[in-house]
Amino acid sequence: MKKILFACFCLICVGDILAAVSSEEYLNLLYDSSALYFAKQNKELEIPKEKIDIWNSESKTFKAIPVSEALPLIMTLLERGEITNRVESLGDGQTFENKALSFADRRAFLLTQLCFGFDSLGTIAFPWLSGKGNDLTIPSTLFHYYWWYEGRKYMPNIWAEWYACWQEENKREAPRTLVLDQLANEITGLGYHVFPYLASALENDKTLEKLVEVYKTPGRGNWRFSDFNKWYSENGEKFSLPECETLDTAKKRFDINVLPIQESVIEMMNKWQSNAKRYYSENAKNSNYWYNKLNAKDDITEEDIFQAKYGE
């Protein structure tokens, strides 16, 4: 699990925006990048230098494609079932399995850049969890498909609820450090999806500089910006995604079972959708978010926050 989370935290380096690539070109780059990855895992192979050079070059190009292009492309290829495992030949009778489908699945996860690990009932992205059975926590590694099709449409709601709490805490005579840290860690766990909201609010609220500093840590991507708003004005388009389609619309357009996820995950996606719809339509004034359950005492402990999430 630690390796998976580390991969999540190390966001793909995005270089200069390349000319838009076709799905066919992207698929070929994906196969070469995947081949490089799995060939290196096999210590028994003797890989020709020219092959390594080609794969390295293609992999570098593949990783430089901005999120705004790469994520829609890889999701489209997965939906169409066009990414398959295949046997690669190195000559001299050497072959190995290129597990391109699992590579693509992991790449989709990385491109989505959800870095919250396991988040739980009462956190800002999931106030709609029931807290019962397997509806208690969510690992980011199972959430990225749902986020792409359905979850991110609630970003305005998520930000509005979170920011109201952030402002309330900062209005206190002595804002509670542990509470601010918890709030900052939660919202930054949603990666670059927060950036447009942060950029807008940061212009008039310098308390949000704390979020900028959290984004600079290894656990949130090691982002390199000295002036966030200036950086975002120059780079924001690289993270601009198409409007969220919704899970219902996606199901009408293609067989969602073709995605490389277990049937149990699809069942959870359906539950998450139902939970979120109900929460945001019925609980606008009765939030399940942990911050709203804290009492007014000045000294807050981690146990207090835990009880606000899980306590009766």
C-alpha positions as CSV (number, residue, x, y, z in Angstrom):
1,M,0.0,0.0,0.0
2,K,2.9,2.4,0.8
3,K,4.3,1.9,-2.7
4,I,0.9,2.8,-4.2
5,L,0.5,5.9,-2.1
6,F,4.1,7.0,-2.8
7,A,3.3,6.7,-6.6
8,C,0.2,8.8,-6.0
9,F,2.2,11.4,-4.2
10,C,4.8,11.7,-6.9
11,L,2.6,13.4,-9.5
12,I,3.6,13.1,-13.1
13,C,6.0,15.7,-14.2
14,V,4.3,17.9,-16.8
15,G,6.6,19.6,-19.3
16,D,5.7,22.0,-22.1
17,I,2.3,21.3,-23.5
18,L,2.7,19.1,-26.5
19,A,0.6,19.2,-29.6
20,A,-2.6,17.2,-29.1
21,V,-2.0,13.5,-29.7
22,S,-4.5,11.1,-31.2
23,S,-5.8,8.1,-29.3
24,E,-3.8,5.9,-31.6
25,E,-0.6,7.8,-30.9
26,Y,-1.3,7.8,-27.2
27,L,-2.0,4.0,-27.2
28,N,1.4,3.4,-28.9
29,L,3.2,5.6,-26.3
30,L,1.4,3.7,-23.5
31,Y,2.5,0.3,-24.9
32,D,6.1,1.4,-25.1
33,S,6.0,3.0,-21.6
34,S,4.5,-0.1,-20.2
35,A,7.0,-2.4,-22.0
36,L,9.8,-0.4,-20.5
37,Y,8.3,-0.7,-17.0
38,F,7.7,-4.5,-17.2
39,A,11.0,-5.3,-19.0
40,K,12.9,-3.6,-16.2
41,Q,11.1,-5.8,-13.7
42,N,12.5,-9.0,-15.4
43,K,16.1,-9.3,-14.3
44,E,16.7,-12.2,-16.6
45,L,16.2,-10.3,-19.8
46,E,19.0,-8.9,-21.9
47,I,17.4,-5.8,-23.4
48,P,19.1,-4.3,-26.5
49,K,20.3,-0.8,-25.9
50,E,18.5,0.5,-28.9
51,K,15.3,-0.9,-27.6
52,I,15.8,0.8,-24.2
53,D,16.6,4.1,-25.9
54,I,13.4,4.0,-28.0
55,W,11.3,3.1,-24.9
56,N,12.9,5.7,-22.8
57,S,12.2,8.4,-25.4
58,E,8.6,7.3,-25.8
59,S,8.1,7.1,-22.1
60,K,9.4,10.6,-21.7
61,T,7.0,11.9,-24.3
62,F,4.1,9.9,-22.7
63,K,4.7,11.4,-19.3
64,A,5.0,14.9,-20.6
65,I,1.4,14.9,-22.0
66,P,-0.6,17.2,-19.8
67,V,-3.3,15.9,-17.6
68,S,-6.0,17.8,-19.5
69,E,-5.2,15.6,-22.6
70,A,-3.8,12.4,-21.0
71,L,-6.7,11.6,-18.6
72,P,-9.5,11.9,-21.1
73,L,-7.4,9.8,-23.6
74,I,-6.6,7.0,-21.3
75,M,-10.2,6.8,-20.0
76,T,-11.5,6.7,-23.5
77,L,-9.2,3.8,-24.4
78,L,-10.1,1.9,-21.3
79,E,-13.8,2.4,-22.0
80,R,-13.4,1.0,-25.6
81,G,-11.4,-2.0,-24.3
82,E,-8.6,-1.0,-26.6
83,I,-5.8,-1.6,-24.1
84,T,-4.8,-5.2,-23.9
85,N,-1.9,-7.2,-22.5
86,R,0.5,-8.5,-25.1
87,V,3.7,-10.4,-25.6
88,E,6.8,-8.3,-26.5
89,S,9.7,-9.8,-28.4
90,L,13.3,-8.7,-27.9
91,G,14.8,-11.0,-30.5
92,D,17.0,-14.0,-29.8
93,G,14.0,-15.8,-28.5
94,Q,13.5,-13.4,-25.7
95,T,9.9,-12.5,-24.9
96,F,8.0,-11.0,-21.9
97,E,4.4,-10.1,-21.0
98,N,3.6,-6.5,-21.3
99,K,0.8,-6.0,-18.8
100,A,-0.4,-2.8,-20.4
101,L,-3.9,-3.0,-18.9
102,S,-2.7,-2.9,-15.3
103,F,-0.2,-0.2,-16.3
104,A,-3.0,1.9,-17.8
105,D,-5.2,1.4,-14.7
106,R,-2.3,2.6,-12.5
107,R,-1.7,5.5,-14.9
108,A,-5.3,6.6,-14.7
109,F,-5.0,6.6,-10.9
110,L,-1.9,8.7,-11.1
111,L,-3.3,11.2,-13.5
112,T,-6.4,11.7,-11.3
113,Q,-4.0,12.5,-8.4
114,L,-6.2,11.7,-5.5
115,C,-3.7,11.5,-2.6
116,F,-5.8,10.9,0.4
117,G,-4.9,7.3,1.0
118,F,-7.8,5.9,3.1
119,D,-10.4,8.6,3.9
120,S,-13.3,8.1,6.1
121,L,-16.8,9.1,7.2
122,G,-16.9,12.7,8.1
123,T,-14.0,13.9,5.9
124,I,-14.7,16.7,3.4
125,A,-15.0,14.6,0.3
126,F,-17.1,11.9,1.9
127,P,-19.6,13.4,4.4
128,W,-22.2,11.1,2.7
129,L,-20.7,7.8,3.8
130,S,-23.1,5.9,6.0
131,G,-20.4,4.6,8.4
132,K,-21.8,1.1,8.2
133,G,-20.2,-2.1,6.9
134,N,-17.9,-1.4,3.9
135,D,-19.4,2.1,3.7
136,L,-17.0,3.5,6.3
137,T,-13.7,4.3,4.5
138,I,-12.6,4.8,0.9
139,P,-9.1,4.2,-0.5
140,S,-8.1,6.5,-3.3
141,T,-6.9,3.5,-5.4
142,L,-10.6,2.4,-5.7
143,F,-12.1,5.8,-6.1
144,H,-10.5,7.3,-9.3
145,Y,-13.1,5.9,-11.8
146,Y,-16.0,7.1,-9.7
147,W,-14.3,10.5,-9.3
148,W,-13.8,10.8,-13.0
149,Y,-17.5,10.0,-13.9
150,E,-19.4,11.3,-10.9
151,G,-17.5,12.5,-7.8
152,R,-15.8,15.6,-9.2
153,K,-19.1,17.2,-10.1
154,Y,-19.5,17.9,-6.4
155,M,-16.2,19.9,-6.1
156,P,-18.2,23.2,-5.8
157,N,-20.1,21.7,-2.9
158,I,-17.0,20.2,-1.3
159,W,-15.1,23.5,-1.6
160,A,-18.0,25.6,-0.3
161,E,-18.5,23.4,2.8
162,W,-14.8,23.1,3.5
163,Y,-14.0,26.8,3.0
164,A,-16.9,27.9,5.3
165,C,-15.2,25.8,8.0
166,W,-11.8,27.2,7.2
167,Q,-13.0,30.7,7.5
168,E,-14.9,30.0,10.7
169,E,-11.8,28.6,12.3
170,N,-9.6,31.5,11.2
171,K,-12.0,34.0,12.7
172,R,-11.4,32.5,16.1
173,E,-9.3,34.6,18.5
174,A,-6.8,31.7,18.6
175,P,-7.3,29.3,15.6
176,R,-6.6,25.8,16.7
177,T,-3.4,24.5,15.0
178,L,-4.5,20.8,14.9
179,V,-7.8,21.7,13.4
180,L,-6.2,23.9,10.7
181,D,-3.7,21.2,9.9
182,Q,-6.5,18.6,9.6
183,L,-8.6,20.9,7.4
184,A,-5.6,21.6,5.1
185,N,-4.5,18.0,4.8
186,E,-8.0,16.9,3.9
187,I,-8.7,19.4,1.1
188,T,-5.2,19.0,-0.5
189,G,-5.9,15.3,-0.6
190,L,-8.0,16.1,-3.7
191,G,-4.9,17.2,-5.6
192,Y,-5.1,19.6,-8.5
193,H,-8.9,19.5,-8.5
194,V,-8.8,22.1,-5.8
195,F,-6.5,24.5,-7.7
196,P,-9.1,26.7,-9.4
197,Y,-11.0,27.3,-6.1
198,L,-7.8,28.0,-4.3
199,A,-6.5,30.4,-6.9
200,S,-9.8,32.4,-6.8
201,A,-10.0,32.5,-3.0
202,L,-6.3,33.1,-2.4
203,E,-6.5,36.6,-4.0
204,N,-8.4,37.9,-0.9
205,D,-7.5,35.3,1.8
206,K,-3.9,34.9,2.7
207,T,-4.7,32.3,5.3
208,L,-4.9,29.9,2.4
209,E,-1.1,30.2,1.9
210,K,-1.1,27.2,4.4
211,L,-2.6,25.1,1.6
212,V,0.1,26.2,-0.8
213,E,2.7,25.0,1.6
214,V,1.0,21.6,2.1
215,Y,1.1,21.1,-1.6
216,K,4.8,21.5,-1.6
217,T,5.3,18.5,0.7
218,P,6.1,15.0,-0.6
219,G,2.7,13.7,0.6
220,R,0.9,16.2,-1.7
221,G,3.0,16.1,-4.9
222,N,6.1,18.2,-4.2
223,W,4.7,21.0,-6.2
224,R,7.1,23.8,-7.1
225,F,5.5,27.2,-7.0
226,S,6.7,30.3,-5.2
227,D,3.7,32.3,-6.3
228,F,0.8,30.0,-6.7
229,N,-1.6,32.3,-8.5
230,K,1.1,33.3,-11.0
231,W,2.0,29.7,-11.5
232,Y,-1.7,28.7,-11.9
233,S,-2.4,31.5,-14.4
234,E,0.4,30.1,-16.6
235,N,-0.3,26.3,-16.0
236,G,-4.0,26.0,-15.2
237,E,-5.0,24.8,-18.7
238,K,-2.8,21.7,-18.3
239,F,-5.2,20.5,-15.5
240,S,-8.5,21.7,-17.1
241,L,-10.7,18.6,-17.5
242,P,-13.9,18.3,-19.5
243,E,-17.2,18.7,-17.5
244,C,-18.1,15.7,-15.4
245,E,-20.3,13.4,-17.4
246,T,-22.0,11.6,-14.4
247,L,-22.1,7.9,-13.8
248,D,-25.6,7.5,-15.2
249,T,-24.7,9.1,-18.5
250,A,-21.6,6.9,-18.7
251,K,-23.6,3.8,-18.2
252,K,-25.8,4.7,-21.1
253,R,-22.8,5.3,-23.4
254,F,-20.8,2.2,-22.7
255,D,-20.7,-1.0,-20.7
256,I,-19.0,0.1,-17.5
257,N,-18.0,-3.5,-16.7
258,V,-15.3,-3.3,-19.4
259,L,-13.3,-1.1,-17.0
260,P,-10.4,-2.9,-15.2
261,I,-12.3,-2.9,-11.9
262,Q,-14.0,-5.7,-9.9
263,E,-17.8,-6.0,-9.8
264,S,-17.7,-5.2,-6.1
265,V,-16.1,-1.8,-6.9
266,I,-18.9,-1.0,-9.4
267,E,-21.4,-1.9,-6.7
268,M,-19.6,0.5,-4.3
269,M,-19.7,3.2,-7.1
270,N,-23.5,2.8,-7.3
271,K,-23.7,3.2,-3.5
272,W,-21.5,6.2,-3.4
273,Q,-23.6,7.8,-6.1
274,S,-26.8,7.2,-4.2
275,N,-25.3,8.4,-0.9
276,A,-23.9,11.6,-2.5
277,K,-27.1,12.5,-4.3
278,R,-29.1,12.1,-1.1
279,Y,-26.6,14.0,1.1
280,Y,-26.3,17.0,-1.2
281,S,-30.1,17.3,-1.7
282,E,-31.2,16.7,1.9
283,N,-28.3,17.8,4.2
284,A,-27.4,21.2,3.1
285,K,-28.1,22.6,6.5
286,N,-27.3,19.5,8.5
287,S,-23.7,18.7,7.6
288,N,-22.0,15.4,8.6
289,Y,-18.6,17.0,8.3
290,W,-16.6,16.5,11.4
291,Y,-15.7,20.2,11.9
292,N,-19.3,21.0,12.5
293,K,-19.5,18.5,15.3
294,L,-16.6,19.9,17.4
295,N,-17.5,21.7,20.5
296,A,-16.2,25.2,21.2
297,K,-13.3,24.2,23.5
298,D,-9.9,25.6,22.6
299,D,-7.9,22.5,23.2
300,I,-8.8,20.0,20.5
301,T,-7.1,16.6,20.3
302,E,-6.9,13.9,17.6
303,E,-9.3,11.9,19.7
304,D,-11.8,14.7,19.6
305,I,-11.7,14.7,15.8
306,F,-11.9,10.9,15.7
307,Q,-15.0,11.0,17.8
308,A,-16.5,13.8,15.6
309,K,-16.2,11.4,12.7
310,Y,-17.1,8.1,14.2
311,G,-18.8,8.8,17.5
312,E,-22.5,8.4,17.9
